[in-house]
Amino acid sequence: MSKNDPGTPDNTPPRPWARGNPGAGGPPRPPHPPRTGGFGGGLPPAVGTMPAPVSSLRVLMMVIGGLQAILGLALVTNSVSIATSLWGEDDTSAYTRRAAGEDHAGMVVFVGILILAVTAWGILTALKFPTRHPNVRNSAIGYGWMTLAFTVFLWAFTTVLILVLIWLAVAILLIVRPNQPECRDWFGAPRQL
């Protein structure tokens, strides 16, 4: 048996730094991993690389969020002209159309701010992917459903059918992609049978 083991027959006292005792002259213990509160549940940062489906989902969410941000900013900054084009009647004078647009500009600003809030949700969710928390996956699925609802909004105000179909395909990808086995494994979600 070893001399540093307290159960040895020679009854020699253990060295102060043996067995993790941080006494005098011994090496210090390594620090505990940092714990973060809030969204993420205190899990340490993930180690390893993201699988390709998870990485492509993250990039897709950021691109869609960027496009939504452009649309939301356009609605907020051009609210009067957009409201005039939507609610101004063609058979009235320009002054009456402008007044109708100014009356409804607040509604356009509200929709723009709502789109910006959904955009922030999607981008922040994509930025949280490295934490590997299962709630991030659920948030990505919810963002996909919100993007699908946004497709209906886009269909109502856009006459370009190809744009609506592309947006619909992207929304379906945002819903389906988090349910792939690689994404489930990355976020630690239980497998479905």
C-alpha positions in Angstrom: 0.0 0.0 0.0 1.0 3.6 -0.5 2.4 5.9 2.2 -0.2 8.5 1.4 -3.2 6.3 2.0 -4.6 6.9 5.5 -5.5 3.3 5.9 -2.0 1.9 5.6 -0.4 0.0 8.5 2.4 2.5 9.0 -0.1 5.2 10.1 1.8 8.1 8.5 -0.4 11.1 8.1 -1.4 12.0 4.5 0.2 14.9 2.7 -1.9 18.1 2.9 -2.5 18.2 -0.8 -3.4 14.5 -1.2 -6.9 13.5 -2.1 -7.9 17.0 -3.2 -7.2 18.6 0.1 -6.3 22.2 -0.7 -4.1 22.6 2.3 -0.8 24.5 2.5 1.6 23.8 -0.3 -0.9 21.9 -2.5 -2.3 22.7 -5.9 -5.6 24.6 -5.9 -8.8 22.8 -7.0 -10.1 23.7 -10.4 -12.9 26.2 -10.4 -16.5 25.0 -10.8 -18.1 25.5 -14.2 -20.0 28.8 -14.3 -23.8 28.6 -14.0 -26.0 31.0 -15.8 -29.5 31.8 -14.8 -32.5 32.4 -16.9 -33.0 30.9 -20.4 -30.7 28.0 -20.7 -31.3 26.5 -17.2 -27.7 26.8 -16.0 -26.3 24.3 -18.5 -22.6 24.9 -19.4 -21.9 25.8 -23.0 -22.0 23.0 -25.5 -18.8 21.3 -26.6 -18.5 20.0 -30.1 -19.6 21.1 -33.5 -23.2 21.4 -34.6 -24.5 18.8 -37.1 -25.3 20.1 -40.6 -29.1 20.1 -40.2 -28.9 22.1 -37.0 -26.4 24.6 -38.5 -28.5 25.1 -41.6 -31.6 25.6 -39.5 -29.8 28.3 -37.5 -28.7 30.1 -40.7 -32.2 29.8 -42.2 -33.7 31.4 -39.1 -31.2 34.2 -39.2 -31.9 34.9 -42.9 -35.6 34.8 -42.5 -35.3 37.1 -39.4 -33.2 39.5 -41.5 -35.9 39.6 -44.2 -38.6 40.2 -41.7 -36.6 42.9 -40.1 -36.3 44.7 -43.4 -40.1 44.5 -43.9 -40.8 45.6 -40.3 -38.5 48.6 -40.7 -40.1 49.5 -44.0 -43.5 49.4 -42.5 -42.5 51.6 -39.5 -40.6 54.2 -41.5 -43.1 54.5 -44.5 -46.3 54.0 -42.5 -48.2 57.0 -44.0 -47.5 56.2 -47.6 -48.3 52.5 -47.1 -51.5 53.3 -45.3 -52.5 55.8 -48.0 -52.0 53.1 -50.7 -54.0 50.6 -48.7 -56.9 52.8 -47.4 -56.9 55.8 -49.7 -59.8 55.7 -52.2 -58.9 56.3 -55.8 -62.0 58.4 -56.6 -61.3 61.1 -54.0 -58.9 64.0 -54.0 -55.2 63.6 -53.0 -55.8 65.5 -49.8 -58.6 63.1 -48.7 -56.4 60.0 -49.6 -53.5 61.5 -47.5 -55.9 62.1 -44.6 -57.2 58.5 -44.8 -53.5 57.3 -44.8 -52.7 59.4 -41.8 -55.7 58.0 -39.9 -54.5 54.4 -40.4 -50.7 55.0 -40.1 -50.8 53.9 -36.5 -52.1 50.5 -37.5 -49.3 50.1 -40.0 -46.7 51.0 -37.4 -48.2 48.5 -35.0 -47.9 45.7 -37.6 -44.3 46.8 -38.3 -43.4 46.7 -34.6 -45.1 43.3 -34.2 -43.1 41.9 -37.2 -39.9 43.3 -35.5 -40.7 41.6 -32.3 -41.2 38.2 -34.1 -37.9 38.9 -35.9 -36.1 39.4 -32.6 -37.6 36.2 -31.3 -36.3 34.2 -34.3 -32.8 35.7 -34.2 -32.4 35.3 -30.5 -33.5 31.7 -30.7 -31.0 31.1 -33.4 -28.3 32.6 -31.3 -29.2 30.3 -28.4 -28.6 27.1 -30.4 -25.1 26.4 -28.9 -26.6 26.1 -25.4 -28.3 22.9 -26.6 -31.3 23.5 -24.3 -34.5 21.6 -25.3 -36.6 24.8 -24.9 -34.5 26.4 -27.7 -35.7 23.6 -30.1 -39.3 24.3 -29.0 -38.9 28.0 -29.6 -37.6 27.2 -33.1 -40.6 25.1 -33.8 -42.9 28.0 -32.5 -41.0 30.4 -34.7 -41.6 28.2 -37.7 -45.4 28.2 -37.0 -45.3 32.0 -36.7 -43.5 32.2 -40.0 -46.3 30.0 -41.5 -48.9 32.5 -40.2 -46.8 35.3 -41.7 -47.2 33.5 -45.0 -50.9 34.1 -44.9 -50.3 37.8 -44.2 -47.9 37.9 -47.1 -50.4 36.2 -49.4 -53.0 38.8 -48.6 -50.9 41.8 -49.5 -48.6 40.4 -52.2 -49.6 39.7 -55.8 -46.4 37.9 -56.6 -47.3 34.2 -56.2 -43.7 32.9 -56.5 -42.7 35.0 -53.5 -45.5 33.5 -51.4 -44.6 30.0 -52.5 -41.0 30.4 -51.6 -41.9 31.9 -48.2 -44.3 28.9 -47.7 -41.6 26.4 -48.4 -39.2 28.1 -46.0 -41.9 28.2 -43.3 -42.5 24.4 -43.7 -38.7 23.8 -43.5 -38.6 25.8 -40.2 -41.3 23.6 -38.8 -40.0 20.2 -40.1 -36.2 20.8 -39.5 -36.2 20.9 -35.7 -37.9 17.4 -35.7 -35.1 15.7 -37.5 -33.1 13.1 -35.5 -29.9 15.2 -35.6 -31.7 18.2 -34.2 -33.4 16.1 -31.5 -30.1 14.7 -30.5 -28.4 18.1 -30.5 -31.0 19.6 -28.2 -31.4 16.4 -26.0 -35.0 15.9 -26.8 -36.4 12.4 -26.3 -36.9 10.4 -29.5 -40.4 9.8 -30.8 -41.4 6.3 -31.8 
